Amino acid sequence: MKKDKEMVYPGSFLSTEEEFVPGKNAYIDEGGNVSSTTVGEKDLDMETREANVINKTNIVKPLDVGSIVIARV
């Protein structure tokens, strides 16, 4: 049974480590939050209690010369 699906990006918050363990394309940061490692669809599996990210990198347009990039560092 799936709980929640939304688009996420590298570093996006998925859950806390108390609620879900990191699964595919996810990691625990220094604050104890489970975060995404890639662009994709958030997938919280209620049966296994894993926070996964279904990789959707094929939907992201590659950068070209002259592209404008907005980012937070």
All heavy atoms as TSV, in Angstrom:
chain	resi	resn	atom	element	x	y	z
A	1	MET	N	N	0.850	-1.184	0.000
A	1	MET	CA	C	0.000	0.000	0.000
A	1	MET	C	C	0.889	1.239	0.000
A	1	MET	O	O	1.780	1.386	0.806
A	1	MET	CB	C	-0.893	0.001	1.237
A	1	MET	CG	C	-1.710	1.281	1.364
A	1	MET	SD	S	-2.513	1.476	2.957
A	1	MET	CE	C	-3.941	0.483	2.695
A	2	LYS	N	N	0.646	2.136	-0.889
A	2	LYS	CA	C	1.428	3.365	-0.995
A	2	LYS	C	C	0.690	4.487	-0.280
A	2	LYS	O	O	-0.525	4.584	-0.323
A	2	LYS	CB	C	1.635	3.749	-2.459
A	2	LYS	CG	C	2.195	2.635	-3.306
A	2	LYS	CD	C	3.598	2.265	-2.913
A	2	LYS	CE	C	4.134	1.233	-3.873
A	2	LYS	NZ	N	4.973	0.254	-3.314
A	3	LYS	N	N	1.468	5.365	0.374
A	3	LYS	CA	C	0.860	6.440	1.155
A	3	LYS	C	C	0.814	7.759	0.404
A	3	LYS	O	O	-0.211	8.423	0.376
A	3	LYS	CB	C	1.632	6.614	2.460
A	3	LYS	CG	C	1.099	7.733	3.316
A	3	LYS	CD	C	1.947	7.953	4.533
A	3	LYS	CE	C	1.502	9.197	5.252
A	3	LYS	NZ	N	2.437	9.620	6.251
A	4	ASP	N	N	1.937	8.155	-0.211
A	4	ASP	CA	C	2.030	9.504	-0.744
A	4	ASP	C	C	2.917	9.513	-1.981
A	4	ASP	O	O	3.921	8.827	-2.027
A	4	ASP	CB	C	2.638	10.400	0.342
A	4	ASP	CG	C	2.611	11.860	-0.011
A	4	ASP	OD1	O	1.871	12.234	-0.934
A	4	ASP	OD2	O	3.333	12.631	0.637
A	5	LYS	N	N	2.528	10.284	-3.017
A	5	LYS	CA	C	3.368	10.429	-4.206
A	5	LYS	C	C	3.406	11.896	-4.603
A	5	LYS	O	O	2.384	12.530	-4.756
A	5	LYS	CB	C	2.824	9.590	-5.354
A	5	LYS	CG	C	2.977	8.116	-5.120
A	5	LYS	CD	C	2.648	7.322	-6.340
A	5	LYS	CE	C	2.880	5.860	-6.044
A	5	LYS	NZ	N	2.802	5.039	-7.220
A	6	GLU	N	N	4.622	12.395	-4.746
A	6	GLU	CA	C	4.828	13.761	-5.197
A	6	GLU	C	C	6.218	13.846	-5.811
A	6	GLU	O	O	7.083	13.018	-5.534
A	6	GLU	CB	C	4.683	14.766	-4.049
A	6	GLU	CG	C	5.759	14.634	-2.987
A	6	GLU	CD	C	5.577	15.605	-1.836
A	6	GLU	OE1	O	4.566	15.490	-1.132
A	6	GLU	OE2	O	6.451	16.461	-1.652
A	7	MET	N	N	6.461	14.854	-6.635
A	7	MET	CA	C	7.747	15.034	-7.290
A	7	MET	C	C	8.747	15.600	-6.293
A	7	MET	O	O	8.441	16.545	-5.561
A	7	MET	CB	C	7.591	15.985	-8.478
A	7	MET	CG	C	8.804	16.009	-9.344
A	7	MET	SD	S	9.114	14.405	-10.026
A	7	MET	CE	C	8.901	14.735	-11.724
A	8	VAL	N	N	9.940	14.993	-6.232
A	8	VAL	CA	C	10.996	15.449	-5.337
A	8	VAL	C	C	12.298	15.612	-6.118
A	8	VAL	O	O	12.420	15.119	-7.238
A	8	VAL	CB	C	11.211	14.481	-4.146
A	8	VAL	CG1	C	10.005	14.456	-3.240
A	8	VAL	CG2	C	11.543	13.085	-4.631
A	9	TYR	N	N	13.246	16.298	-5.515
A	9	TYR	CA	C	14.528	16.612	-6.134
A	9	TYR	C	C	15.638	16.242	-5.157
A	9	TYR	O	O	15.368	16.020	-3.979
A	9	TYR	CB	C	14.577	18.103	-6.484
A	9	TYR	CG	C	13.417	18.481	-7.364
A	9	TYR	CD1	C	12.225	18.959	-6.828
A	9	TYR	CD2	C	13.496	18.310	-8.730
A	9	TYR	CE1	C	11.149	19.265	-7.644
A	9	TYR	CE2	C	12.423	18.612	-9.562
A	9	TYR	CZ	C	11.257	19.083	-9.009
A	9	TYR	OH	O	10.193	19.359	-9.818
A	10	PRO	N	N	16.906	16.183	-5.595
A	10	PRO	CA	C	17.982	15.841	-4.669
A	10	PRO	C	C	17.955	16.737	-3.427
A	10	PRO	O	O	17.878	17.952	-3.527
A	10	PRO	CB	C	19.253	16.076	-5.495
A	10	PRO	CG	C	18.818	15.827	-6.900
A	10	PRO	CD	C	17.415	16.380	-6.959
A	11	GLY	N	N	17.968	16.104	-2.270
A	11	GLY	CA	C	17.928	16.829	-1.005
A	11	GLY	C	C	16.533	17.091	-0.476
A	11	GLY	O	O	16.382	17.588	0.640
A	12	SER	N	N	15.499	16.758	-1.241
A	12	SER	CA	C	14.126	16.979	-0.771
A	12	SER	C	C	13.816	16.101	0.437
A	12	SER	O	O	14.197	14.927	0.492
A	12	SER	CB	C	13.115	16.654	-1.870
A	12	SER	OG	O	13.200	17.554	-2.929
A	13	PHE	N	N	13.094	16.661	1.396
A	13	PHE	CA	C	12.670	15.934	2.593
A	13	PHE	C	C	11.636	14.877	2.214
A	13	PHE	O	O	10.666	15.170	1.517
A	13	PHE	CB	C	12.069	16.925	3.607
A	13	PHE	CG	C	11.452	16.269	4.810
A	13	PHE	CD1	C	12.258	15.855	5.856
A	13	PHE	CD2	C	10.091	16.060	4.880
A	13	PHE	CE1	C	11.696	15.246	6.970
A	13	PHE	CE2	C	9.518	15.460	5.986
A	13	PHE	CZ	C	10.320	15.044	7.027
A	14	LEU	N	N	11.839	13.651	2.683
A	14	LEU	CA	C	10.876	12.574	2.455
A	14	LEU	C	C	10.152	12.190	3.738
A	14	LEU	O	O	8.948	11.975	3.738
A	14	LEU	CB	C	11.582	11.329	1.890
A	14	LEU	CG	C	12.337	11.512	0.582
A	14	LEU	CD1	C	13.084	10.239	0.221
A	14	LEU	CD2	C	11.395	11.919	-0.536
A	15	SER	N	N	10.905	12.105	4.842
A	15	SER	CA	C	10.345	11.666	6.117
A	15	SER	C	C	11.411	11.833	7.198
A	15	SER	O	O	12.520	12.280	6.915
A	15	SER	CB	C	9.936	10.195	6.011
A	15	SER	OG	O	9.420	9.727	7.230
A	16	THR	N	N	11.077	11.446	8.407
A	16	THR	CA	C	12.090	11.365	9.461
A	16	THR	C	C	12.489	9.903	9.627
A	16	THR	O	O	11.733	9.002	9.256
A	16	THR	CB	C	11.570	11.903	10.805
A	16	THR	OG1	O	10.462	11.111	11.218
A	16	THR	CG2	C	11.161	13.362	10.695
A	17	GLU	N	N	13.667	9.663	10.176
A	17	GLU	CA	C	14.141	8.292	10.323
A	17	GLU	C	C	13.314	7.495	11.338
A	17	GLU	O	O	13.336	6.272	11.320
A	17	GLU	CB	C	15.621	8.248	10.674
A	17	GLU	CG	C	15.991	8.811	12.019
A	17	GLU	CD	C	17.498	8.764	12.279
A	17	GLU	OE1	O	18.164	7.838	11.784
A	17	GLU	OE2	O	17.986	9.671	12.952
A	18	GLU	N	N	12.561	8.176	12.194
A	18	GLU	CA	C	11.683	7.481	13.129
A	18	GLU	C	C	10.465	6.890	12.428
A	18	GLU	O	O	9.901	5.906	12.885
A	18	GLU	CB	C	11.197	8.432	14.239
A	18	GLU	CG	C	12.261	8.832	15.234
A	18	GLU	CD	C	13.108	10.011	14.760
A	18	GLU	OE1	O	12.736	10.689	13.776
A	18	GLU	OE2	O	14.162	10.254	15.370
A	19	GLU	N	N	10.057	7.503	11.305
A	19	GLU	CA	C	8.869	7.041	10.585
A	19	GLU	C	C	9.185	6.041	9.477
A	19	GLU	O	O	8.479	5.050	9.323
A	19	GLU	CB	C	8.138	8.236	9.970
A	19	GLU	CG	C	7.602	9.202	10.990
A	19	GLU	CD	C	6.990	10.423	10.343
A	19	GLU	OE1	O	7.680	11.061	9.516
A	19	GLU	OE2	O	5.829	10.700	10.647
A	20	PHE	N	N	10.233	6.326	8.692
A	20	PHE	CA	C	10.600	5.481	7.563
A	20	PHE	C	C	12.109	5.331	7.486
A	20	PHE	O	O	12.844	6.249	7.833
A	20	PHE	CB	C	10.107	6.097	6.240
A	20	PHE	CG	C	8.619	6.086	6.089
A	20	PHE	CD1	C	7.853	7.140	6.544
A	20	PHE	CD2	C	7.980	5.017	5.488
A	20	PHE	CE1	C	6.476	7.145	6.408
A	20	PHE	CE2	C	6.599	5.003	5.352
A	20	PHE	CZ	C	5.845	6.064	5.805
A	21	VAL	N	N	12.570	4.174	6.991
A	21	VAL	CA	C	13.994	3.971	6.719
A	21	VAL	C	C	14.246	4.341	5.268
A	21	VAL	O	O	13.341	4.259	4.435
A	21	VAL	CB	C	14.432	2.511	6.990
A	21	VAL	CG1	C	14.286	2.177	8.457
A	21	VAL	CG2	C	13.679	1.533	6.119
A	22	PRO	N	N	15.470	4.774	4.942
A	22	PRO	CA	C	15.736	5.107	3.545
A	22	PRO	C	C	15.767	3.848	2.685
A	22	PRO	O	O	16.376	2.853	3.058
A	22	PRO	CB	C	17.101	5.787	3.587
A	22	PRO	CG	C	17.729	5.317	4.849
A	22	PRO	CD	C	16.617	5.018	5.788
A	23	GLY	N	N	15.085	3.908	1.565
A	23	GLY	CA	C	15.079	2.813	0.610
A	23	GLY	C	C	15.836	3.239	-0.630
A	23	GLY	O	O	16.871	3.906	-0.553
A	24	LYS	N	N	15.287	2.904	-1.781
A	24	LYS	CA	C	15.932	3.204	-3.052
A	24	LYS	C	C	15.973	4.715	-3.294
A	24	LYS	O	O	14.973	5.402	-3.152
A	24	LYS	CB	C	15.158	2.519	-4.173
A	24	LYS	CG	C	15.844	2.563	-5.494
A	24	LYS	CD	C	15.127	1.704	-6.503
A	24	LYS	CE	C	15.896	1.735	-7.810
A	24	LYS	NZ	N	15.293	0.867	-8.801
A	25	ASN	N	N	17.162	5.229	-3.638
A	25	ASN	CA	C	17.397	6.639	-3.963
A	25	ASN	C	C	17.089	7.580	-2.797
A	25	ASN	O	O	16.615	8.701	-2.995
A	25	ASN	CB	C	16.603	7.057	-5.206
A	25	ASN	CG	C	17.013	6.288	-6.433
A	25	ASN	OD1	O	18.191	6.080	-6.683
A	25	ASN	ND2	N	16.037	5.831	-7.204
A	26	ALA	N	N	17.362	7.130	-1.573
A	26	ALA	CA	C	17.127	7.955	-0.386
A	26	ALA	C	C	18.273	7.742	0.612
A	26	ALA	O	O	18.969	6.734	0.566
A	26	ALA	CB	C	15.797	7.591	0.258
A	27	TYR	N	N	18.461	8.713	1.504
A	27	TYR	CA	C	19.511	8.633	2.521
A	27	TYR	C	C	19.066	9.382	3.767
A	27	TYR	O	O	18.116	10.158	3.741
A	27	TYR	CB	C	20.827	9.220	2.002
A	27	TYR	CG	C	20.790	10.718	1.799
A	27	TYR	CD1	C	21.297	11.590	2.759
A	27	TYR	CD2	C	20.216	11.281	0.659
A	27	TYR	CE1	C	21.253	12.965	2.588
A	27	TYR	CE2	C	20.165	12.651	0.477
A	27	TYR	CZ	C	20.681	13.491	1.447
A	27	TYR	OH	O	20.628	14.844	1.276
A	28	ILE	N	N	19.766	9.145	4.883
A	28	ILE	CA	C	19.509	9.876	6.130
A	28	ILE	C	C	20.559	10.964	6.254
A	28	ILE	O	O	21.762	10.691	6.189
A	28	ILE	CB	C	19.571	8.949	7.356
A	28	ILE	CG1	C	18.470	7.900	7.278
A	28	ILE	CG2	C	19.430	9.759	8.646
A	28	ILE	CD1	C	18.503	6.882	8.403
A	29	ASP	N	N	20.116	12.221	6.408
A	29	ASP	CA	C	21.073	13.320	6.569
A	29	ASP	C	C	21.480	13.456	8.035
A	29	ASP	O	O	21.014	12.705	8.894
A	29	ASP	CB	C	20.515	14.626	5.991
A	29	ASP	CG	C	19.312	15.165	6.752
A	29	ASP	OD1	O	19.046	14.729	7.896
A	29	ASP	OD2	O	18.634	16.048	6.202
A	30	GLU	N	N	22.358	14.425	8.320
A	30	GLU	CA	C	22.884	14.587	9.677
A	30	GLU	C	C	21.820	14.991	10.690
A	30	GLU	O	O	22.007	14.819	11.888
A	30	GLU	CB	C	24.034	15.601	9.695
A	30	GLU	CG	C	23.676	17.007	9.271
A	30	GLU	CD	C	23.652	17.231	7.758
A	30	GLU	OE1	O	24.088	16.362	7.001
A	30	GLU	OE2	O	23.161	18.288	7.348
A	31	GLY	N	N	20.696	15.501	10.242
A	31	GLY	CA	C	19.614	15.889	11.144
A	31	GLY	C	C	18.606	14.781	11.406
A	31	GLY	O	O	17.617	14.993	12.095
A	32	GLY	N	N	18.838	13.594	10.839
A	32	GLY	CA	C	17.909	12.483	11.047
A	32	GLY	C	C	16.732	12.478	10.100
A	32	GLY	O	O	15.754	11.780	10.329
A	33	ASN	N	N	16.826	13.245	9.021
A	33	ASN	CA	C	15.761	13.268	8.023
A	33	ASN	C	C	16.108	12.359	6.857
A	33	ASN	O	O	17.261	12.289	6.442
A	33	ASN	CB	C	15.555	14.688	7.488
A	33	ASN	CG	C	15.087	15.630	8.569
A	33	ASN	OD1	O	14.219	15.306	9.355
A	33	ASN	ND2	N	15.684	16.799	8.625
A	34	VAL	N	N	15.117	11.680	6.334
A	34	VAL	CA	C	15.308	10.870	5.135
A	34	VAL	C	C	15.074	11.805	3.946
A	34	VAL	O	O	14.041	12.470	3.862
A	34	VAL	CB	C	14.333	9.673	5.095
A	34	VAL	CG1	C	14.556	8.852	3.845
A	34	VAL	CG2	C	14.493	8.813	6.341
A	35	SER	N	N	16.059	11.870	3.046
A	35	SER	CA	C	16.018	12.795	1.917
A	35	SER	C	C	16.265	12.066	0.608
A	35	SER	O	O	16.812	10.963	0.576
A	35	SER	CB	C	17.067	13.887	2.099
A	35	SER	OG	O	16.825	14.610	3.289
A	36	SER	N	N	15.917	12.729	-0.488
A	36	SER	CA	C	16.065	12.165	-1.826
A	36	SER	C	C	17.477	12.362	-2.361
A	36	SER	O	O	18.112	13.381	-2.103
A	36	SER	CB	C	15.069	12.849	-2.768
A	36	SER	OG	O	15.303	12.466	-4.100
A	37	THR	N	N	17.953	11.390	-3.157
A	37	THR	CA	C	19.246	11.522	-3.819
A	37	THR	C	C	19.099	11.852	-5.298
A	37	THR	O	O	20.093	12.112	-5.970
A	37	THR	CB	C	20.069	10.218	-3.726
A	37	THR	OG1	O	19.352	9.184	-4.393
A	37	THR	CG2	C	20.338	9.838	-2.290
A	38	THR	N	N	17.864	11.872	-5.813
A	38	THR	CA	C	17.651	12.047	-7.249
A	38	THR	C	C	16.316	12.728	-7.524
A	38	THR	O	O	15.511	12.913	-6.616
A	38	THR	CB	C	17.707	10.679	-7.967
A	38	THR	OG1	O	17.687	10.872	-9.368
A	38	THR	CG2	C	16.549	9.785	-7.580
A	39	VAL	N	N	16.092	13.092	-8.768
A	39	VAL	CA	C	14.798	13.619	-9.201
A	39	VAL	C	C	13.868	12.430	-9.395
A	39	VAL	O	O	14.250	11.433	-10.000
A	39	VAL	CB	C	14.931	14.387	-10.537
A	39	VAL	CG1	C	13.569	14.807	-11.048
A	39	VAL	CG2	C	15.839	15.584	-10.367
A	40	GLY	N	N	12.683	12.526	-8.866
A	40	GLY	CA	C	11.750	11.417	-9.029
A	40	GLY	C	C	10.471	11.610	-8.270
A	40	GLY	O	O	10.146	12.705	-7.819
A	41	GLU	N	N	9.757	10.502	-8.110
A	41	GLU	CA	C	8.465	10.506	-7.441
A	41	GLU	C	C	8.613	9.909	-6.048
A	41	GLU	O	O	9.124	8.799	-5.891
A	41	GLU	CB	C	7.484	9.675	-8.270
A	41	GLU	CG	C	6.067	9.782	-7.823
A	41	GLU	CD	C	5.162	9.035	-8.799
A	41	GLU	OE1	O	5.002	7.820	-8.630
A	41	GLU	OE2	O	4.646	9.685	-9.717
A	42	LYS	N	N	8.183	10.647	-5.044
A	42	LYS	CA	C	8.227	10.191	-3.660
A	42	LYS	C	C	7.308	8.989	-3.505
A	42	LYS	O	O	6.174	8.999	-3.970
A	42	LYS	CB	C	7.760	11.327	-2.745
A	42	LYS	CG	C	7.730	11.012	-1.275
A	42	LYS	CD	C	7.280	12.253	-0.524
A	42	LYS	CE	C	7.126	12.035	0.938
A	42	LYS	NZ	N	6.714	13.272	1.631
A	43	ASP	N	N	7.819	7.935	-2.844
A	43	ASP	CA	C	7.055	6.705	-2.679
A	43	ASP	C	C	7.266	6.197	-1.255
A	43	ASP	O	O	8.310	5.629	-0.950
A	43	ASP	CB	C	7.515	5.670	-3.706
A	43	ASP	CG	C	6.771	4.352	-3.603
A	43	ASP	OD1	O	5.715	4.313	-2.952
A	43	ASP	OD2	O	7.269	3.366	-4.176
A	44	LEU	N	N	6.299	6.434	-0.386
A	44	LEU	CA	C	6.372	5.957	0.992
A	44	LEU	C	C	5.624	4.638	1.084
A	44	LEU	O	O	4.411	4.593	0.930
A	44	LEU	CB	C	5.762	6.986	1.947
A	44	LEU	CG	C	6.417	8.364	1.961
A	44	LEU	CD1	C	5.688	9.280	2.938
A	44	LEU	CD2	C	7.890	8.270	2.312
A	45	ASP	N	N	6.364	3.555	1.317
A	45	ASP	CA	C	5.779	2.220	1.378
A	45	ASP	C	C	5.384	1.917	2.824
A	45	ASP	O	O	6.237	1.753	3.686
A	45	ASP	CB	C	6.777	1.191	0.860
A	45	ASP	CG	C	6.159	-0.169	0.645
A	45	ASP	OD1	O	5.301	-0.565	1.461
A	45	ASP	OD2	O	6.540	-0.830	-0.333
A	46	MET	N	N	4.091	1.839	3.070
A	46	MET	CA	C	3.582	1.638	4.421
A	46	MET	C	C	3.822	0.221	4.933
A	46	MET	O	O	3.883	0.009	6.135
A	46	MET	CB	C	2.090	1.967	4.469
A	46	MET	CG	C	1.774	3.416	4.108
A	46	MET	SD	S	2.603	4.608	5.162
A	46	MET	CE	C	1.671	4.384	6.670
A	47	GLU	N	N	3.966	-0.761	4.052
A	47	GLU	CA	C	4.183	-2.144	4.476
A	47	GLU	C	C	5.613	-2.366	4.952
A	47	GLU	O	O	5.833	-2.981	5.986
A	47	GLU	CB	C	3.847	-3.096	3.338
A	47	GLU	CG	C	2.365	-3.124	3.015
A	47	GLU	CD	C	2.038	-4.019	1.835
A	47	GLU	OE1	O	2.892	-4.838	1.441
A	47	GLU	OE2	O	0.914	-3.901	1.323
A	48	THR	N	N	6.592	-1.870	4.192
A	48	THR	CA	C	7.998	-2.070	4.546
A	48	THR	C	C	8.566	-0.905	5.351
A	48	THR	O	O	9.689	-0.997	5.836
A	48	THR	CB	C	8.855	-2.251	3.280
A	48	THR	OG1	O	8.790	-1.057	2.488
A	48	THR	CG2	C	8.397	-3.448	2.478
A	49	ARG	N	N	7.789	0.190	5.455
A	49	ARG	CA	C	8.210	1.422	6.141
A	49	ARG	C	C	9.481	1.984	5.524
A	49	ARG	O	O	10.378	2.470	6.207
A	49	ARG	CB	C	8.401	1.196	7.654
A	49	ARG	CG	C	7.202	0.642	8.383
A	49	ARG	CD	C	5.966	1.456	8.250
A	49	ARG	NE	N	6.087	2.759	8.895
A	49	ARG	CZ	C	5.149	3.679	8.873
A	49	ARG	NH1	N	4.025	3.457	8.251
A	49	ARG	NH2	N	5.334	4.827	9.466
A	50	GLU	N	N	9.556	1.936	4.186
A	50	GLU	CA	C	10.683	2.493	3.446
A	50	GLU	C	C	10.256	3.742	2.697
A	50	GLU	O	O	9.154	3.792	2.148
A	50	GLU	CB	C	11.216	1.494	2.418
A	50	GLU	CG	C	12.057	0.394	2.978
A	50	GLU	CD	C	12.653	-0.460	1.883
A	50	GLU	OE1	O	12.150	-0.469	0.748
A	50	GLU	OE2	O	13.647	-1.128	2.183
A	51	ALA	N	N	11.147	4.730	2.680
A	51	ALA	CA	C	10.957	5.928	1.870
A	51	ALA	C	C	11.806	5.754	0.614
A	51	ALA	O	O	13.030	5.670	0.703
A	51	ALA	CB	C	11.374	7.172	2.638
A	52	ASN	N	N	11.158	5.651	-0.535
A	52	ASN	CA	C	11.835	5.440	-1.808
A	52	ASN	C	C	11.591	6.622	-2.733
A	52	ASN	O	O	10.645	7.386	-2.548
A	52	ASN	CB	C	11.297	4.178	-2.491
A	52	ASN	CG	C	11.483	2.946	-1.647
A	52	ASN	OD1	O	12.602	2.540	-1.383
A	52	ASN	ND2	N	10.395	2.355	-1.199
A	53	VAL	N	N	12.434	6.723	-3.756
A	53	VAL	CA	C	12.225	7.698	-4.816
A	53	VAL	C	C	12.287	6.930	-6.132
A	53	VAL	O	O	13.293	6.282	-6.427
A	53	VAL	CB	C	13.280	8.821	-4.798
A	53	VAL	CG1	C	13.048	9.775	-5.960
A	53	VAL	CG2	C	13.233	9.569	-3.480
A	54	ILE	N	N	11.196	6.985	-6.888
A	54	ILE	CA	C	11.155	6.347	-8.197
A	54	ILE	C	C	11.804	7.310	-9.173
A	54	ILE	O	O	11.290	8.403	-9.421
A	54	ILE	CB	C	9.711	6.027	-8.611
A	54	ILE	CG1	C	9.089	5.088	-7.577
A	54	ILE	CG2	C	9.676	5.424	-10.009
A	54	ILE	CD1	C	7.587	4.935	-7.711
A	55	ASN	N	N	12.958	6.911	-9.696
A	55	ASN	CA	C	13.784	7.770	-10.545
A	55	ASN	C	C	13.022	8.231	-11.788
A	55	ASN	O	O	12.502	7.421	-12.534
A	55	ASN	CB	C	15.047	7.015	-10.939
A	55	ASN	CG	C	16.097	7.902	-11.529
A	55	ASN	OD1	O	15.820	8.969	-12.042
A	55	ASN	ND2	N	17.327	7.461	-11.450
A	56	LYS	N	N	12.979	9.533	-12.001
A	56	LYS	CA	C	12.300	10.126	-13.164
A	56	LYS	C	C	13.232	11.084	-13.894
A	56	LYS	O	O	12.808	12.110	-14.394
A	56	LYS	CB	C	11.044	10.884	-12.716
A	56	LYS	CG	C	10.001	10.055	-12.039
A	56	LYS	CD	C	9.235	9.246	-13.040
A	56	LYS	CE	C	8.094	8.521	-12.329
A	56	LYS	NZ	N	7.278	7.763	-13.221
A	57	THR	N	N	14.516	10.757	-13.974
A	57	THR	CA	C	15.480	11.671	-14.579
A	57	THR	C	C	15.246	11.868	-16.066
A	57	THR	O	O	15.735	12.835	-16.639
A	57	THR	CB	C	16.932	11.209	-14.351
A	57	THR	OG1	O	17.073	9.875	-14.827
A	57	THR	CG2	C	17.304	11.293	-12.886
A	58	ASN	N	N	14.499	10.983	-16.701
A	58	ASN	CA	C	14.247	11.162	-18.129
A	58	ASN	C	C	13.282	12.308	-18.416
A	58	ASN	O	O	13.148	12.719	-19.564
A	58	ASN	CB	C	13.718	9.868	-18.743
A	58	ASN	CG	C	12.428	9.407	-18.099
A	58	ASN	OD1	O	12.096	9.811	-17.002
A	58	ASN	ND2	N	11.718	8.533	-18.774
A	59	ILE	N	N	12.640	12.866	-17.388
A	59	ILE	CA	C	11.715	13.978	-17.608
A	59	ILE	C	C	12.397	15.334	-17.447
A	59	ILE	O	O	11.814	16.357	-17.737
A	59	ILE	CB	C	10.492	13.910	-16.671
A	59	ILE	CG1	C	10.914	14.054	-15.217
A	59	ILE	CG2	C	9.701	12.655	-16.905
A	59	ILE	CD1	C	9.767	14.252	-14.258
A	60	VAL	N	N	13.650	15.317	-16.966
A	60	VAL	CA	C	14.380	16.563	-16.753
A	60	VAL	C	C	15.148	16.900	-18.023
A	60	VAL	O	O	15.931	16.097	-18.518
A	60	VAL	CB	C	15.345	16.437	-15.557
A	60	VAL	CG1	C	16.150	17.705	-15.384
A	60	VAL	CG2	C	14.582	16.101	-14.303
A	61	LYS	N	N	14.934	18.094	-18.561
A	61	LYS	CA	C	15.619	18.518	-19.767
A	61	LYS	C	C	17.071	18.833	-19.453
A	61	LYS	O	O	17.367	19.557	-18.511
A	61	LYS	CB	C	14.924	19.765	-20.325
A	61	LYS	CG	C	15.529	20.255	-21.616
A	61	LYS	CD	C	14.841	21.511	-22.099
A	61	LYS	CE	C	15.582	22.056	-23.297
A	61	LYS	NZ	N	15.189	23.393	-23.633
A	62	PRO	N	N	18.000	18.296	-20.251
A	62	PRO	CA	C	19.409	18.616	-20.019
A	62	PRO	C	C	19.689	20.094	-20.262
A	62	PRO	O	O	18.986	20.752	-21.035
A	62	PRO	CB	C	20.156	17.761	-21.040
A	62	PRO	CG	C	19.150	17.050	-21.842
A	62	PRO	CD	C	17.787	17.397	-21.345
A	63	LEU	N	N	20.748	20.606	-19.623
A	63	LEU	CA	C	21.122	22.007	-19.804
A	63	LEU	C	C	21.772	22.224	-21.171
A	63	LEU	O	O	22.507	21.379	-21.662
A	63	LEU	CB	C	22.100	22.422	-18.710
A	63	LEU	CG	C	21.573	22.387	-17.284
A	63	LEU	CD1	C	22.683	22.711	-16.320
A	63	LEU	CD2	C	20.428	23.346	-17.125
A	64	ASP	N	N	21.478	23.366	-21.749
A	64	ASP	CA	C	22.086	23.774	-23.008
A	64	ASP	C	C	22.865	25.068	-22.770
A	64	ASP	O	O	22.653	25.747	-21.737
A	64	ASP	CB	C	21.012	24.069	-24.076
A	64	ASP	CG	C	20.263	22.817	-24.508
A	64	ASP	OD1	O	20.885	21.743	-24.550
A	64	ASP	OD2	O	19.064	22.934	-24.835
A	65	VAL	N	N	23.730	25.422	-23.695
A	65	VAL	CA	C	24.434	26.687	-23.605
A	65	VAL	C	C	23.392	27.795	-23.594
A	65	VAL	O	O	22.466	27.806	-24.396
A	65	VAL	CB	C	25.401	26.863	-24.799
A	65	VAL	CG1	C	26.016	28.248	-24.790
A	65	VAL	CG2	C	26.484	25.792	-24.779
A	66	GLY	N	N	23.511	28.715	-22.636
A	66	GLY	CA	C	22.560	29.811	-22.519
A	66	GLY	C	C	21.371	29.524	-21.608
A	66	GLY	O	O	20.519	30.371	-21.411
A	67	SER	N	N	21.309	28.307	-21.042
A	67	SER	CA	C	20.221	27.975	-20.112
A	67	SER	C	C	20.331	28.825	-18.852
A	67	SER	O	O	21.427	29.138	-18.388
A	67	SER	CB	C	20.281	26.501	-19.708
A	67	SER	OG	O	20.057	25.659	-20.797
A	68	ILE	N	N	19.199	29.196	-18.290
A	68	ILE	CA	C	19.169	29.926	-17.039
A	68	ILE	C	C	18.861	28.917	-15.933
A	68	ILE	O	O	17.890	28.172	-16.029
A	68	ILE	CB	C	18.104	31.037	-17.067
A	68	ILE	CG1	C	18.463	32.073	-18.134
A	68	ILE	CG2	C	17.978	31.684	-15.686
A	68	ILE	CD1	C	17.413	33.130	-18.345
A	69	VAL	N	N	19.704	28.904	-14.908
A	69	VAL	CA	C	19.556	27.970	-13.813
A	69	VAL	C	C	19.317	28.754	-12.530
A	69	VAL	O	O	20.065	29.673	-12.215
A	69	VAL	CB	C	20.822	27.092	-13.656
A	69	VAL	CG1	C	20.681	26.157	-12.473
A	69	VAL	CG2	C	21.110	26.324	-14.933
A	70	ILE	N	N	18.273	28.382	-11.790
A	70	ILE	CA	C	17.993	28.990	-10.504
A	70	ILE	C	C	18.253	27.921	-9.460
A	70	ILE	O	O	17.695	26.826	-9.538
A	70	ILE	CB	C	16.533	29.498	-10.423
A	70	ILE	CG1	C	16.297	30.534	-11.518
A	70	ILE	CG2	C	16.234	30.045	-9.041
A	70	ILE	CD1	C	14.871	30.969	-11.660
A	71	ALA	N	N	19.114	28.215	-8.484
A	71	ALA	CA	C	19.502	27.204	-7.511
A	71	ALA	C	C	19.722	27.818	-6.141
A	71	ALA	O	O	19.904	29.024	-6.017
A	71	ALA	CB	C	20.790	26.522	-7.968
A	72	ARG	N	N	19.688	26.965	-5.143
A	72	ARG	CA	C	20.001	27.371	-3.782
A	72	ARG	C	C	21.174	26.511	-3.337
A	72	ARG	O	O	21.141	25.298	-3.469
A	72	ARG	CB	C	18.814	27.126	-2.859
A	72	ARG	CG	C	19.100	27.503	-1.442
A	72	ARG	CD	C	17.931	27.411	-0.519
A	72	ARG	NE	N	16.923	26.481	-0.932
A	72	ARG	CZ	C	16.048	25.908	-0.121
A	72	ARG	NH1	N	16.088	26.189	1.157
A	72	ARG	NH2	N	15.142	25.090	-0.560
A	73	VAL	N	N	22.239	27.140	-2.842
A	73	VAL	CA	C	23.446	26.421	-2.406
A	73	VAL	C	C	23.569	26.535	-0.912
A	73	VAL	O	O	23.329	27.574	-0.344
A	73	VAL	CB	C	24.703	26.993	-3.090
A	73	VAL	CG1	C	25.935	26.268	-2.614
A	73	VAL	CG2	C	24.569	26.893	-4.591
